[in-house]
C-alpha cells in the first residue's frame, strides 16, 4: 500500500466473536473506560461479563490491530412468555471508542450478531437505548413504579423473624424466584448473574422450621432519591414481605416506599392496588426497553399452546381460517381449525397483520393490541383486529432489575 493511501474501515478493522480465554480482560477494561471512568474493572470482569449468561459466540468485537474499539455485548437467557419460554438475546454495554465513531462499526457488529443469533436459536432480542430504531427495535415495556407515602404503607406485623441475606444464599433465592415468577411474562429464568456484589444485596429473608429459605424482599435506597426506599424484588408470603418492607422503611429516614420492576400480577402489587397508591407508568418514544424479532416461525411454534388456549376461551373457539403475520422481513401464517393452530407458510389476503417490526410487540404482549395498532399506524383487514385482540393480549412484560444487562 502506498504511503498516501488510507485503509478503508473494512480493511482496517477486524470483527470477531468474543473469546472467553483471551478477551475477558480487554472487554472489562473497555467497558470500564466507557461506562465507569476506568473503575471497577475486576468487578465487571467477574460479575458482569464472567460468571453469568454472557454469550461469547453471539457477541461481536471490533478491533483496530490489537486494540478493542467496539463492543456489541449479548447476554442470552430463557424469557418467560406466559407458560412458554423464548430464547432471548439481551444487548448491553454497546460502545465504540471515541476516535472510531461515525464509521458504521455498530451497524456492522449488530447485523452480523443478528445472523449469529438466528444460527444459535434465538427468538427475540431485547435492549435499552435510543440508537436502535434503525435496526428494527420497537417498544417492549415501560418503566412502572408504585409509590406509597408513609401513611399508605399497609400496617402489617411480621409473622416470623427475618435476617439480612448474603451472597451464599443466592442459589436458594434463584430457586424461589423461579418458582414464584414462572407465570410472569418478560422475566428471566435464573441463574443469570451467578456472582453479586455483597454491597448491592439489600436482601432480607425468612426461613421455615427446617432452616429452608421461605421468602425474601430486596430493597435499596433509590439511586436518584435516597429518601425513597425501593423494593426491587420479592418472593414468598406477600403479607410477610410487606411487613418486612414496612420495618425496613421505618428503620431509615425514608419519605416514600417505591416498588420497581415487579411484574404487574405480583401478589404484593395486587395488595397495593386495593388501597391508596400512585402508579407511575413511564412511556418512551425511541428509547427505553425495546424488542426486535429474530425468528418469527420459532417464536410462533413455541407459543402455539398459548395461542390455542386463548382461542378456545373466546368466541373464535370453533373458527376456521388463517391469519397472516408480516414483519416486513419475515412472514408466517397461523392456520386455525376449530381451535387448533398450525404455523404454516401460506398467505391469507383476507386476514392479514402487516405490522412490520412492531409484530414483535404483539408476540410479547407489550400493550393492548388495539393500542399497538394505533401507535404504529397499522391497517387491519378482515377480522384481523378481532383475532389479534384474542391471540395477542397485553401481558405486561417486565424484566427484574437484577437481571438487566
C-alpha positions in Angstrom: 0.0 0.0 0.0 1.3 3.4 -0.9 2.2 5.8 1.9 -0.6 8.3 0.9 -3.3 5.6 0.9 -5.7 5.4 3.9 -7.0 1.9 4.7 -10.8 1.6 4.4 -12.7 0.7 7.5 -13.5 -2.7 6.0 -9.7 -3.4 5.8 -8.6 -1.6 8.9 -10.9 -3.2 11.4 -11.3 -6.9 12.2 -14.6 -8.2 13.7 -14.7 -11.4 15.8 -16.9 -13.2 18.4 -15.7 -12.9 21.9 -13.2 -15.5 23.2 -13.6 -16.4 26.9 -9.9 -17.4 27.1 -8.4 -14.2 25.9 -11.0 -11.4 25.6 -12.4 -11.2 29.2 -9.9 -8.5 30.4 -9.9 -6.4 27.2 -13.8 -6.3 27.3 -13.8 -5.5 31.0 -11.3 -2.7 30.6 -13.0 -1.3 27.5 -16.4 -1.4 29.3 -14.9 0.3 32.4 -13.4 3.1 30.4 -16.6 3.9 28.5 -19.1 3.4 31.3 -17.3 3.7 34.7 -14.4 6.2 34.2 -11.9 3.4 34.2 -13.1 1.9 37.6 -14.4 -1.5 38.7 -12.5 -3.5 36.1 -12.3 -6.6 38.2 -15.9 -6.4 39.2 -17.0 -6.0 35.6 -14.9 -9.0 34.6 -16.1 -11.3 37.4 -19.8 -10.4 37.6 -21.0 -8.5 34.5 -19.0 -10.4 31.8 -17.8 -13.5 33.6 -19.8 -15.9 35.8 -23.0 -15.1 34.0 -25.2 -15.6 30.9 -22.9 -13.6 28.6 -23.0 -15.2 25.1 -19.4 -15.2 23.8 -20.3 -16.6 20.4 -23.0 -14.1 19.6 -21.3 -11.1 21.0 -19.3 -9.1 18.4 -16.0 -7.3 19.0 -14.3 -5.0 16.5 -10.5 -4.5 16.7 -8.1 -1.9 15.4 -5.0 -4.1 15.4 -4.8 -5.5 18.9 -6.9 -2.6 20.3 -10.6 -3.2 21.1 -12.6 -0.4 19.6 -16.2 -1.6 19.6 -18.2 -4.0 21.8 -21.7 -5.3 21.0 -22.5 -7.4 24.0 -25.0 -10.2 24.1 -26.5 -11.8 27.3 -28.6 -14.9 26.4 -31.3 -16.3 28.6 -34.7 -18.0 28.5 -37.5 -15.4 28.9 -41.0 -16.4 30.2 -43.9 -15.6 27.9 -46.9 -16.9 29.9 -46.3 -20.7 30.2 -43.8 -20.7 27.3 -40.1 -19.9 27.2 -38.4 -17.9 24.4 -34.7 -17.7 23.9 -33.8 -14.0 24.1 -30.6 -12.2 23.3 -30.2 -9.2 25.6 -27.9 -6.5 24.3 -25.7 -4.4 26.6 -22.5 -2.4 27.0 -22.7 -1.3 23.4 -19.9 1.2 22.8 -17.4 2.5 20.2 -14.0 4.1 21.0 -14.4 7.8 20.5 -11.7 8.0 17.8 -13.5 5.3 15.8 -17.1 6.6 15.8 -19.2 7.5 12.8 -17.6 4.8 10.7 -20.5 2.3 10.9 -18.9 -0.1 13.3 -22.0 -0.6 15.4 -24.1 -1.4 12.4 -21.5 -3.8 11.2 -21.4 -5.6 14.5 -25.2 -5.6 15.0 -26.1 -7.0 11.6 -23.5 -9.8 12.0 -24.7 -10.5 15.5 -28.3 -10.8 14.3 -27.3 -13.5 11.9 -25.4 -15.3 14.7 -28.5 -15.1 16.9 -30.6 -16.8 14.3 -28.0 -19.6 13.8 -27.9 -20.0 17.6 -31.6 -20.5 18.0 -32.7 -17.1 19.4 -36.3 -16.0 19.0 -36.1 -12.3 20.1 -33.5 -9.7 21.1 -34.1 -7.0 23.8 -32.2 -3.9 24.8 -32.4 -0.5 26.3 -31.3 2.7 24.5 -32.1 5.3 21.9 -29.9 4.4 18.9 -31.6 1.2 17.8 -34.8 2.1 16.0 -32.9 1.8 12.7 -32.2 -1.9 13.5 -35.9 -2.7 13.9 -36.2 -2.5 17.7 -39.6 -1.4 18.9 -41.1 -0.6 22.3 -41.1 -3.6 24.6 -42.3 -2.4 28.0 -42.4 0.7 30.2 -40.9 1.7 33.5 -43.6 1.2 36.1 -43.2 2.4 39.6 -45.6 2.1 42.5 -45.2 4.9 45.1 -46.5 4.9 48.7 -46.4 7.7 51.3 -45.8 6.6 54.9 -49.5 6.7 55.8 -50.3 4.5 52.8 -47.9 1.7 53.7 -50.1 -1.3 54.9 -49.9 -1.7 58.7 -48.9 -5.4 58.8 -46.8 -7.1 61.5 -44.2 -9.6 60.6 -45.3 -13.2 61.0 -41.8 -14.6 61.6 -38.2 -13.4 62.1 -36.1 -12.3 59.2 -32.4 -11.6 58.6 -30.1 -10.0 56.0 -29.1 -12.5 53.4 -25.6 -12.9 51.9 -24.2 -14.0 48.5 -24.2 -17.5 49.9 -28.0 -17.5 49.7 -28.2 -16.6 46.0 -28.8 -20.2 44.7 -31.7 -20.6 47.1 -33.0 -17.1 46.2 -32.8 -18.0 42.5 -34.9 -21.2 43.2 -37.6 -19.2 45.0 -37.6 -16.5 42.3 -38.1 -19.1 39.5 -40.9 -20.8 41.5 -42.8 -17.5 42.1 -42.2 -15.9 38.7 -42.9 -18.8 36.4 -46.1 -17.2 35.1 -44.8 -13.6 34.7 -44.0 -12.6 31.1 -40.7 -10.8 30.5 -38.9 -12.3 33.5 -35.7 -14.3 33.0 -35.2 -17.9 34.1 -32.3 -17.8 36.7 -29.4 -18.2 37.2 -28.4 -15.1 35.2 -25.6 -13.3 37.1 -24.1 -16.0 39.4 -22.0 -13.6 41.4 -23.3 -10.5 43.1 -21.6 -7.6 44.8 -22.1 -8.1 48.5 -22.6 -4.3 48.9 -25.5 -4.3 46.5 -27.6 -7.2 48.0 -30.1 -5.3 50.2 -32.0 -8.6 50.7 -33.9 -9.7 53.8 -35.2 -13.3 54.1 -37.1 -15.6 56.4 -36.8 -19.3 56.9 -39.1 -22.3 57.8 -38.6 -24.5 60.8 -36.1 -26.7 58.9 -33.9 -23.7 58.0 -35.0 -23.5 54.4 -35.4 -20.1 52.8 -39.1 -19.4 52.5 -39.2 -15.9 51.1 -37.3 -12.6 50.8 -37.5 -9.0 49.7 -34.8 -6.9 48.2 -35.0 -3.1 49.0 -32.4 -0.4 48.4 -32.4 3.4 48.6 -33.2 4.9 45.1 -30.2 5.9 43.2 -31.7 9.3 42.3 -33.5 9.8 45.6 -32.0 8.4 48.9 -35.2 9.4 50.7 -37.1 6.7 48.8 -36.7 3.0 49.7 -37.3 0.9 46.6 -38.4 -2.7 46.6 -36.8 -4.3 43.6 -37.8 -7.9 44.1 -40.0 -10.1 46.4 -40.8 -13.8 46.8 -42.8 -15.8 49.3 -45.7 -14.7 51.5 -46.7 -11.2 50.3 -48.0 -10.2 53.7 -44.7 -11.1 55.4 -42.9 -9.3 52.6 -44.9 -6.1 53.1 -44.4 -6.3 56.8 -40.6 -6.6 56.4 -40.6 -3.7 54.0 -42.6 -1.6 56.4 -40.0 -2.3 59.2 -37.1 -1.5 56.9 -38.8 1.7 55.8 -39.3 2.8 59.4 -35.7 1.9 60.3 -34.3 4.6 58.0 -35.0 8.3 57.2 -37.2 7.5 54.2 -40.1 9.5 52.9 -41.6 7.1 50.3 -41.7 3.4 49.7 -41.4 2.5 46.0 -41.8 -0.8 44.0 -39.9 -1.1 40.7 -39.7 -3.9 38.2 -42.2 -6.1 40.0 -44.5 -7.8 37.5 -48.0 -6.3 37.3 -49.6 -9.6 38.6 -47.2 -9.9 41.5 -49.2 -10.6 44.7 -47.7 -7.6 46.5 -48.8 -5.2 43.8 -52.3 -6.8 43.8 -52.5 -6.0 47.6 -51.3 -2.4 47.0 -53.9 -1.8 44.3 -56.7 -2.5 46.8 -55.6 0.6 48.7 -54.1 4.1 48.0 -51.1 4.0 45.7 -49.7 6.1 42.9 -48.7 4.1 39.9 -46.3 5.9 37.5 -46.3 4.3 34.0 -43.4 6.0 32.1 -43.5 5.8 28.3 -40.6 6.3 25.9 -40.6 7.2 22.3 -37.3 6.0 20.8 -35.6 4.9 24.0 -36.4 2.6 27.0 -36.8 -1.1 26.7 -37.1 -2.3 23.1 -37.6 -5.6 21.3 -36.7 -7.0 17.9 -37.8 -10.2 16.2 -35.1 -12.7 15.4 -37.1 -15.8 14.3 -40.8 -15.4 13.7 -41.6 -19.0 13.0 -39.8 -20.4 16.0 -41.4 -17.9 18.3 -44.9 -18.8 17.0 -44.2 -22.5 17.4 -43.1 -22.1 21.0 -46.2 -20.0 21.9 -48.6 -22.3 19.9 -50.2 -23.8 23.1 -50.9 -20.3 24.4 -52.5 -19.3 21.1 -54.8 -22.3 21.2 -55.7 -21.7 24.8 -56.6 -18.1 24.0 -58.8 -19.1 21.1 -60.6 -21.9 23.0 -61.6 -19.4 25.6 -63.1 -17.0 23.1 -65.9 -16.7 20.6 -63.4 -17.9 17.9 -63.3 -21.4 19.6 -64.9 -23.0 16.6 -63.5 -20.7 14.0 -61.7 -22.0 10.9 -59.4 -19.7 8.8 -56.0 -18.2 8.7 -54.2 -15.1 9.9 -51.2 -13.9 8.0 -48.4 -12.2 10.0 -45.9 -10.0 8.2 -42.9 -8.3 10.0 -41.5 -6.9 6.7 -38.5 -9.3 6.7 -40.3 -12.4 7.9 -43.8 -13.9 7.3 -45.8 -16.8 8.6 -49.4 -17.8 8.8 -51.5 -19.1 11.7 -53.8 -21.7 10.2 -56.7 -22.2 12.6 -59.1 -25.2 12.5 -61.7 -25.3 15.3 -59.4 -24.0 18.0 -56.2 -25.9 16.8 -53.4 -23.7 15.5 -50.7 -24.6 13.0 -47.8 -22.4 11.8 -47.7 -22.6 8.0 -46.2 -20.7 5.1 -49.5 -20.0 3.4 -50.8 -16.5 3.0 -54.3 -15.2 3.7 -55.2 -12.0 1.9 -58.4 -11.7 3.9 -57.0 -11.6 7.4 -53.5 -10.1 7.4 -51.5 -8.2 10.1 -48.9 -6.2 8.2 -47.1 -4.9 11.3 -43.5 -4.5 10.2 -41.0 -4.6 13.1 -43.9 -3.9 15.5 -45.0 -7.5 15.1 -42.6 -8.3 18.0 -44.8 -6.1 20.3 -47.8 -8.3 19.6 -45.9 -11.5 20.2 -44.7 -10.5 23.7 -47.9 -8.7 24.6 -46.2 -5.4 25.2 -49.5 -3.5 25.2 -53.2 -3.8 24.3 -53.4 -5.0 20.7 -55.6 -2.0 19.8 -53.1 0.4 21.4 -50.2 -1.1 19.4 -52.2 -0.8 16.2 -53.0 2.8 16.9 -49.4 3.7 17.9 -47.8 2.0 15.0 -50.4 3.1 12.4 -51.2 -0.4 11.3 -54.2 -1.1 9.0 -56.0 -4.4 9.6 -58.0 -6.4 7.0 -61.0 -8.7 7.5 -61.3 -9.9 11.1 -57.7 -9.2 11.9 -58.4 -6.7 14.7 -60.7 -9.1 16.5 -58.3 -12.0 16.1 -55.2 -10.2 17.3 -57.1 -8.9 20.4 -57.7 -12.5 21.4 -54.4 -14.1 20.2 -52.0 -11.4 21.5 -53.4 -9.9 24.8 -51.5 -7.4 26.9 -49.1 -9.5 29.1 -47.5 -6.6 30.9 -43.9 -7.9 30.4 -41.3 -6.9 32.9 -37.6 -7.8 33.5 -36.4 -7.8 37.0 -33.8 -5.1 38.0 -31.3 -7.8 39.0 -31.4 -9.4 35.5 -30.8 -6.2 33.5 -27.8 -6.2 31.1 
